[in-house]
């Protein structure tokens, strides 16, 4: 029998099973509350489900156009112009994707060449680095400054050189819950001025920003938008992560290259879901009210664990809460997360896995996109630790 493993060189030798799969699997095995992976434990809108059924019954069960259903692209363009004041052409500048992760991979694959450098801010969501490495690029890491997980723009300036091809931004930020300000984008604008650097802005939590603040999309800054891919997700907005539908915005010249890759890695996306989202997007309250919906859950979760031995960080956006356990244990966060799952029946994500090197600040990430009774049960466990 032939042994291909002996001659096969892994393109991702450092990559194993994602921490999300590991911790969710452990939670299931241990019958633990799963506050690790970022998905709700409640259902999406009944009306949205019915819209999918209607689309299926109306015959929308074959391939959609490669860039996406036009009705959906038009609604995305309308929403973007209404919220951020920038008009994207639904014909040439908007593409519907099989979730945000596919959009991110496609943007990187379309633009990054061998030995190009791509700046990533760590702790970073785990799909950026592998995509860069698969296309032969070189990830360059800039650490966010604790405890607020903010960007040191002076440090960014020092990292820029002639090999810098792309900078990846993520706001609201997973895993920390930090949010970039208008001043952050002004600083970025100064840095990339008169350069050919492309920006990739991961904005999947755009509608989950708290305390009366507004999401600062890169689309709000014309000089940045003209060099940017912007990625968002219907899964995060409408509690439909399993449907895997997102989208990408970019000026026509960038989108042309994006689609060249997109057409060969997925070609097109679930037709019925696209028609359903096109109708549901007309209900602005469904996404404009999302920040209030999740702020209530954030505030509830924080109030329930107040007085525990965990230290809370400020969560300005997303549906993740970081908890510092340094006064409880000096264990590695990976070990502590496993022990909490096995012994206390609550699963989380250790934040060290989002770094490119050994940095352990004794912090775990908990997802509060859960039913209130789930959060109450989780808080009762945490209060006893």
Phi, psi and omega per residue, in radians:
X1 nan 2.370 -3.130
X2 -1.211 2.494 3.114
X3 -1.989 1.642 -3.121
X4 -1.285 -0.435 -3.081
X5 -1.077 -0.490 -3.105
X6 -1.206 -0.507 -3.090
X7 -1.881 -0.112 -3.099
X8 -1.468 2.112 3.090
X9 -1.678 2.076 -3.129
X10 -1.153 2.348 3.049
X11 -1.404 -0.271 3.115
X12 -2.301 1.191 -3.026
X13 -1.129 -0.417 -3.114
X14 -1.580 -0.091 -3.018
X15 -1.659 2.290 3.020
X16 -2.086 -2.674 3.080
X17 -1.214 2.406 -3.079
X18 -1.080 2.630 3.136
X19 -1.062 -0.507 -3.123
X20 -1.178 -0.732 3.096
X21 -1.166 -0.730 -3.121
X22 -1.069 -0.880 -3.060
X23 -1.274 -0.631 3.083
X24 -1.162 -0.665 3.081
X25 -1.124 -0.721 3.116
X26 -1.159 -0.687 3.115
X27 -1.067 -0.740 3.125
X28 -1.140 -0.752 -3.135
X29 -1.094 -0.686 -3.072
X30 -1.619 0.032 -3.099
X31 0.953 0.816 -3.099
X32 -1.801 2.711 3.008
X33 -1.092 2.262 -3.066
X34 -1.767 1.651 3.022
X35 -1.877 0.463 -3.107
X36 -1.620 -1.196 -3.081
X37 -1.262 2.486 -3.002
X38 -1.458 1.319 3.031
X39 -2.544 2.642 -3.135
X40 -1.246 2.723 2.995
X41 -1.825 0.292 3.056
X42 -2.081 2.840 -3.022
X43 -1.494 2.879 3.072
X44 -1.428 -3.123 -3.104
X45 -1.073 2.341 3.043
X46 -1.060 -0.626 -3.137
X47 -1.129 -0.695 3.118
X48 -1.134 -0.712 3.093
X49 -1.078 -0.734 3.129
X50 -1.135 -0.624 3.097
X51 -1.113 -0.626 3.060
X52 -1.140 -0.773 3.116
X53 -1.036 -0.768 3.134
X54 -1.060 -0.756 3.141
X55 -1.081 -0.694 3.100
X56 -1.125 -0.787 -3.120
X57 -1.157 -0.477 3.121
X58 -1.428 0.011 3.028
X59 1.672 0.218 -3.136
X60 -1.504 1.112 -3.045
X61 -2.115 0.130 3.109
X62 -1.923 -3.079 -3.101
X63 -0.978 2.331 2.947
X64 -1.421 2.873 3.030
X65 -0.975 2.565 -3.083
X66 -0.879 -0.791 -3.130
X67 -1.364 -0.163 -3.097
X68 2.076 2.831 3.115
X69 -1.094 2.266 -3.057
X70 -1.053 -0.676 3.140
X71 -1.034 -0.646 3.119
X72 -1.266 -0.750 3.118
X73 -1.073 -0.633 3.111
X74 -1.163 -0.681 3.115
X75 -1.216 -0.633 3.069
X76 -1.102 -0.751 3.121
X77 -1.083 -0.747 -3.141
X78 -1.109 -0.808 -3.140
X79 -1.081 -0.777 -3.111
X80 -1.105 -0.751 3.117
X81 -1.137 -0.685 -3.122
X82 -1.171 -0.715 -3.068
X83 -1.463 -0.677 -2.939
X84 -2.099 -0.054 3.051
X85 1.298 0.260 -3.141
X86 -2.087 2.272 -3.113
X87 -1.672 2.142 3.031
X88 -1.878 2.385 3.133
X89 -1.305 2.020 -3.105
X90 -1.111 -0.369 -3.140
X91 -1.328 -0.736 -2.982
X92 -2.063 -0.159 -2.954
X93 -2.239 0.142 3.121
X94 -2.349 2.274 3.086
X95 -2.296 2.295 3.067
X96 -1.464 2.371 -3.014
X97 -2.199 2.889 3.095
X98 -1.429 1.153 -3.097
X99 1.527 2.933 -3.113
X100 -1.235 -0.604 -3.110
X101 -1.076 -0.714 3.093
X102 -1.136 -0.680 3.119
X103 -1.096 -0.736 3.137
X104 -1.128 -0.813 3.124
X105 -1.063 -0.755 -3.089
X106 -1.127 -0.731 3.121
X107 -1.090 -0.729 3.130
X108 -1.175 -0.817 -3.112
X109 -1.101 -0.558 -3.098
X110 -1.315 -0.417 -2.960
X111 -2.097 -0.471 -3.015
X112 -1.603 2.194 3.117
X113 -1.786 2.991 3.135
X114 -1.006 2.301 3.125
X115 1.289 0.009 2.979
X116 -1.141 2.558 3.105
X117 -1.765 2.443 3.127
X118 -2.229 2.134 -3.139
X119 -1.418 2.290 3.091
X120 -2.185 2.383 3.088
X121 -1.661 2.128 -3.100
X122 -1.870 2.554 0.123
X123 -1.201 2.410 -3.026
X124 -2.181 2.584 3.034
X125 -0.975 2.529 -2.836
X126 -1.408 -0.021 -3.113
X127 -1.555 -0.222 -3.061
X128 -1.223 -0.940 -3.039
X129 -1.036 -0.849 -3.132
X130 -1.062 -0.662 3.137
X131 -1.090 -0.749 3.122
X132 -1.089 -0.800 -3.095
X133 -1.184 -0.618 -3.139
X134 -1.088 -0.551 -3.128
X135 -1.670 0.129 3.066
X136 1.538 0.130 3.094
X137 -1.393 3.039 -3.121
X138 -2.114 2.002 3.059
X139 -1.223 2.361 3.066
X140 -2.102 2.226 -2.933
X141 -1.846 2.342 3.034
X142 -2.148 2.091 -3.089
X143 -1.379 2.338 2.980
X144 -1.209 2.565 -3.048
X145 -1.554 2.093 3.093
X146 -1.356 2.741 0.116
X147 -1.535 -0.115 -3.050
X148 -1.604 -0.109 -3.130
X149 0.952 0.976 3.128
X150 -1.843 2.879 -3.107
X151 -1.621 2.306 2.995
X152 -1.591 1.746 -3.041
X153 -1.216 -0.423 3.053
X154 -1.150 -0.663 3.087
X155 -1.171 -0.678 3.113
X156 -1.046 -0.768 3.125
X157 -0.944 -0.724 -3.096
X158 -1.217 -0.409 -3.090
X159 -1.508 -0.272 -3.098
X160 -1.341 2.342 3.060
X161 -2.630 -3.039 -3.047
X162 -1.162 -0.298 3.121
X163 -1.545 -0.145 -3.094
X164 -1.212 2.009 -3.108
X165 -1.769 -0.575 -3.009
X166 -2.631 2.615 2.971
X167 -2.147 2.255 3.119
X168 -1.782 2.197 3.113
X169 -1.985 2.657 3.107
X170 -2.531 1.877 3.111
X171 -2.621 2.294 -0.168
X172 -0.972 2.590 -2.850
X173 -1.698 2.236 2.976
X174 -1.811 2.079 0.428
X175 -1.826 -0.005 -2.877
X176 -1.562 -0.366 -3.084
X177 1.411 0.155 3.098
X178 -1.374 2.799 -3.077
X179 -2.337 2.310 3.111
X180 -1.286 2.538 -3.130
X181 -1.738 2.990 3.067
X182 -1.012 -0.694 3.140
X183 -1.113 -0.594 3.086
X184 -1.025 -0.759 -3.120
X185 -1.263 -0.520 3.039
X186 -1.137 -0.718 3.095
X187 -1.123 -0.742 3.122
X188 -1.093 -0.716 -3.141
X189 -1.020 -0.702 3.118
X190 -1.147 -0.655 -3.069
X191 -1.225 -0.725 -3.060
X192 -1.587 -0.068 3.138
X193 -1.003 2.391 -3.140
X194 1.093 0.470 3.057
X195 -2.163 2.985 3.062
X196 -1.811 0.355 -3.110
X197 -1.206 2.304 3.090
X198 -1.653 2.515 3.119
X199 -1.941 2.438 3.052
X200 -2.138 1.961 -3.036
X201 -1.903 1.939 3.130
X202 -1.531 1.850 -3.038
X203 -2.128 0.683 -3.028
X204 -1.156 -0.392 3.115
X205 -1.777 0.503 -3.024
X206 -0.985 -0.500 -3.087
X207 -1.706 0.175 -3.113
X208 -2.127 1.323 3.117
X209 -2.227 2.372 -2.917
X210 -1.892 3.045 2.986
X211 1.060 0.627 3.055
X212 1.341 0.098 -3.120
X213 -1.525 2.797 3.132
X214 -1.885 2.536 3.050
X215 -1.200 2.267 3.093
X216 -1.669 1.601 3.090
X217 -1.303 2.582 3.063
X218 -1.128 -0.305 3.080
X219 -1.160 -0.334 -3.141
X220 -1.307 -0.181 -3.029
X221 -2.080 1.702 -2.995
X222 -0.933 -0.677 -3.111
X223 -1.224 -0.446 3.063
X224 -1.513 -0.690 -3.084
X225 -1.046 -0.583 -3.077
X226 -1.240 -0.140 3.095
X227 -2.139 0.344 -2.949
X228 -2.150 2.488 2.793
X229 -1.654 2.302 3.066
X230 -2.040 2.235 -3.072
X231 -2.043 2.345 3.053
X232 -2.410 3.085 -2.958
X233 -2.477 2.206 2.999
X234 -1.267 -0.474 -3.139
X235 -1.048 -0.756 3.140
X236 -1.247 -0.627 -3.061
X237 -1.325 -0.671 -3.005
X238 -1.977 0.268 3.098
X239 1.067 0.694 -3.088
X240 -2.260 0.877 -3.065
X241 -1.065 -0.525 -3.110
X242 -1.295 -0.218 3.114
X243 -1.400 -0.375 3.053
X244 0.943 1.057 3.042
X245 -2.252 2.206 3.066
X246 -2.420 -2.859 3.104
X247 -2.766 2.858 3.129
X248 -2.275 2.394 3.033
X249 -1.964 2.452 3.076
X250 -2.918 2.666 3.027
X251 -1.041 2.762 -2.948
X252 -0.980 -0.689 -3.097
X253 -1.162 -0.674 3.083
X254 -1.267 -0.713 -3.109
X255 -1.143 -0.549 3.077
X256 -1.004 -0.785 3.128
X257 -1.231 -0.669 3.109
X258 -0.995 -0.825 -3.071
X259 -1.196 -0.495 3.086
X260 -1.044 -0.667 3.108
X261 -1.411 -0.775 -3.112
X262 -0.934 -0.720 -3.053
X263 -1.180 -0.305 -3.129
X264 -1.898 -0.142 3.033
X265 -1.810 -0.458 2.983
X266 -2.372 -0.414 -3.057
X267 1.171 -1.026 -3.096
X268 -2.657 3.081 -2.958
X269 -2.257 2.721 -3.110
X270 -0.635 2.022 -3.028
X271 -1.190 -0.880 -3.069
X272 -1.053 -0.727 3.121
X273 -1.088 -0.662 -3.139
X274 -1.117 -0.779 3.110
X275 -1.099 -0.661 3.125
X276 -1.148 -0.811 3.113
X277 -1.078 -0.636 -3.138
X278 -1.023 -0.686 3.100
X279 -1.318 -0.747 -3.041
X280 -1.216 -0.498 3.104
X281 -1.089 -0.364 3.120
X282 -1.204 -0.313 3.124
X283 -1.579 1.498 -3.009
X284 -1.062 -0.555 -3.119
X285 -1.061 -0.447 -3.104
X286 -1.167 -0.571 3.088
X287 -1.814 -0.483 3.128
X288 -1.251 -0.397 3.126
X289 -1.630 0.026 -3.050
X290 -1.149 -0.611 3.139
X291 -1.087 -0.688 3.132
X292 -1.206 -0.697 3.133
X293 -1.012 -0.853 -3.093
X294 -1.395 -0.453 3.072
X295 -1.138 -0.637 3.071
X296 -1.057 -0.688 3.136
X297 -1.242 -0.712 3.080
X298 -1.034 -0.855 -3.090
X299 -1.117 -0.674 3.104
X300 -1.109 -0.851 -3.108
X301 -1.068 -0.761 -3.138
X302 -1.127 -0.724 -3.132
X303 -1.159 -0.615 -3.108
X304 -1.234 -0.513 -3.132
X305 -1.751 0.063 3.067
X306 -1.079 2.325 -3.090
X307 1.633 -0.123 3.063
X308 -1.340 3.111 -3.139
X309 -1.473 -0.056 3.091
X310 -1.459 2.533 3.060
X311 -1.782 2.238 -3.093
X312 -1.572 2.432 2.960
X313 -1.611 2.911 3.086
X314 -1.373 2.182 3.071
X315 -1.819 1.815 -3.087
X316 -1.562 -0.295 -3.137
X317 -2.904 3.086 -3.030
X318 1.263 -3.036 3.035
X319 -2.085 0.748 3.109
X320 -2.125 2.464 3.079
X321 -2.113 2.188 3.038
X322 -1.539 2.390 3.078
X323 -2.178 2.194 3.112
X324 -1.566 2.148 -3.093
X325 -1.914 0.332 -3.011
X326 -1.077 -0.418 3.110
X327 -1.504 -0.073 -3.112
X328 -1.763 -0.744 -3.036
X329 -2.683 2.685 3.026
X330 -1.839 0.243 3.071
X331 -1.102 2.700 2.973
X332 -1.050 2.564 -3.082
X333 -1.101 -0.562 3.098
X334 -1.125 -0.724 3.115
X335 -1.211 -0.727 -3.122
X336 -1.139 -0.690 3.127
X337 -1.099 -0.721 3.109
X338 -1.145 -0.729 -3.126
X339 -1.147 -0.696 3.096
X340 -1.055 -0.678 -3.120
X341 -1.197 -0.771 -3.073
X342 -1.340 -0.770 -3.015
X343 -1.596 -0.599 -3.056
X344 -1.942 -0.087 3.034
X345 1.113 0.750 3.010
X346 -2.481 2.239 -3.048
X347 -1.846 2.477 3.132
X348 -2.466 -3.064 3.079
X349 -2.077 2.200 3.069
X350 -1.258 2.251 -3.011
X351 -1.245 -0.374 -3.131
X352 -1.036 -0.458 -3.103
X353 -1.207 -0.237 -3.141
X354 -1.568 0.021 3.090
X355 -1.762 2.795 3.117
X356 -1.551 -0.140 3.128
X357 -2.509 3.091 -3.026
X358 -1.251 1.612 3.044
X359 -2.222 2.016 -3.089
X360 -2.234 1.784 -3.138
X361 -1.658 0.237 -3.134
X362 1.042 0.896 -3.081
X363 -2.279 2.397 3.072
X364 -2.073 2.614 3.101
X365 -1.844 2.237 3.105
X366 -2.057 2.396 3.106
X367 -1.610 2.204 3.126
X368 -1.857 0.328 3.023
X369 -1.412 1.125 -3.020
X370 -2.383 2.807 3.019
X371 -1.014 2.616 -3.102
X372 -1.027 -0.640 3.141
X373 -1.170 -0.536 3.064
X374 -1.157 -0.755 3.123
X375 -1.136 -0.658 3.108
X376 -1.141 -0.726 3.119
X377 -1.165 -0.711 3.120
X378 -1.115 -0.772 -3.128
X379 -1.117 -0.660 3.108
X380 -1.059 -0.655 3.088
X381 -1.169 -0.853 -3.070
X382 -1.107 -0.588 -3.141
X383 -1.133 -0.403 -3.085
X384 -1.594 -0.115 -3.057
X385 -1.512 nan nan
